[in-house]
Amino acid sequence: MAVEQTLVIIKPDGLVKSLTGNIISVLSETKLKIVGAKIVKVSKELAEEHYCQLKAKKPHIFGPTVEYMMGKYHTDRVLAMVYQGEDAINKIREICGATNPEEAGPVTIRGKYGRINSKTGVFENVVHTSDSPESAEREIKLWFSPDEMSEIIYKVNKVKVQAEKSVWA
């Protein structure tokens, strides 16, 4: 098995229900290593880019899904994490269960904590996980910069930038 990376997002409903600790504890059963983690306030641009493939495949749920990630129904923050290790994508997806909470096994994260919001039709499925090495790379690069990772996992270029930065007073 090859070493892989995968993006895991604890979605707004997971944060507002205080499930973060429970979810991370369950994910620790995979014996994978966390190489990136941060709380993110999700902008419309970030949510739309993250779900860009959904726009073409299932346009009727694209808008409500973007609104869900931006916090319309719960909070506007998520916990984004990058896990790394052998067969990381399959290990994480197995523990999380099917995307549709009604189809997820009862002992999976989505089976235990997810629901379908009857007002919006949105799968409030608590977590997002990458479904392939290609989507993992695209998603990780969207959510994290190389400097936010504890290890360099993809090829990087060093560039000089001049930018304004906030520092503690």
N, C-alpha and C positions, 0 to 999 in steps of 0.2 A: 504494500500500500504506500502511496505517495503522501508526503506531507502537504496538507491543504490549509487554506484559510477560508473562513466563512464569516459573514456579517450576521450578527444577531441584534435585533432591536427589540427592547421591551417597550411596547407601544403605550400610548397615553392611558388606555384603560388599565394596563398592568401597573403603571405608576400610581394612578389615582386610587387603585384598590390596595396599594402597599404590598404588591406581590413580588417586588424586586428581589428581596432576600430569598424567598421560596424558589423563584425561578433560577437564580444563580446557583442555589444549592442543588437543584435537580440537574442543571447543566454540568455541575462539577463531577457528576457520575461518569461523564465521558472521558475524564482524565486529560482533557485538552487544556492548552495553555491560553490564557487571555493575553493578547499582545497589544490591545488598544481598548480604551473605554472612556466614554465621556457622556455627559448630559447635553442634549442638543435641543434648543428651541427651534422647532421645525418651521421654516419659511414655506410659502407657497411654491417658490421656485424649486426648493429642495424636494418637497413632496411630489411635485409634478415630474421632476427628472427621475426620482426614484421609481415612480410608477409609470414611466413613459410607455412601457410595453403593454401595460394594462389598458391604456388609452386606445390602442389599436385592437386588442383582443376582446375587451369587455367595456366598451365606452360608456354603457349605462351605469357602471359602478365606479368609473374613474373619478368623477367629481366628488361623490360622497366619501370615497376612500381618501382622497387628498384632504378633504375637510376634516375627516377623522384624525389623520396624522398631524394636522395643524392644530388640533385641540378643540374643534367645535363642540364635541360632546363630553370631553373630560378635561384634559390639561394640554397645554401646547408644548410639552416637553416629552422627550423619550430618552432612554438610555441605550446608546449605541455601543456595541462591543465587537471586537474581532477575536475569534477563537482560532487557534492553530494546532495542527497535529495530524496524525495519520487518519485518513478517511473522515476528516472533520465535518464535511457537509452531510454525509449520510448519518453519522452519529448524532449530530444536532437535530436533524430533521426527524429522525426516529423518536427522539425524546419529546420533541415538540408536537408531533402528530399532524394529521391532515389539516390543511388550511381552513376547511370548513369545520367549525367546532362540533357540529352535529355528526360529522363523519370521523372525528378524531377519537382514538381509543380513550376509554375512561381514565386511564392512569397517565396519559400524556398531558403536557402543559396546556395545550389547547382544549383537550377533553375535560380537564378539571376546571379551567378558569375562563374559557371562551364562551361567547354567545353570539347569536345573530340578533342585531338590533332590529326589532320589528317595525320601528318607525322609518328607518333609513335603508334597511336591507343590507347594511354593512356587516361584514364578519368582524366582530370585535374579538379577535383571536389572540390577543395579548402579546404575541411575539411575531417578528418577521425573521425568517432565515433564508439565506441564499440557497438557490436550487441547483447550481452548477458551478464549476470553477470559473467559467466565463462571467456569470452574473455576480459571483462573489468578488472578482477583481473589479468589475465595473462599480459595484455598490460600495466596496471598501474605499476605492479612490474617490467616490462621490462624497462619502461621509467623513473621511479622514485625510489629513495631509501626512506626508512621510514623517514630519517632525512630531506628530502626535502618537506615533507608534513606538513601542519599546524595542522593536526589531525592524530592520528594513526587510520587507517581504516581497517587494517588487522593485524593479530597476528604477532608480531615481537620477535626476539631473540636479546639479548644484547651480543655482543662479543667484546673482546679487539683486536684491530688491531694496528699494527705499520706501519705507512705509511708516505711517504713524501707528503707534502701539499704545494701548492703555497699560499703565503700571500702577502698582499699589501706591497710594499717597503716604 
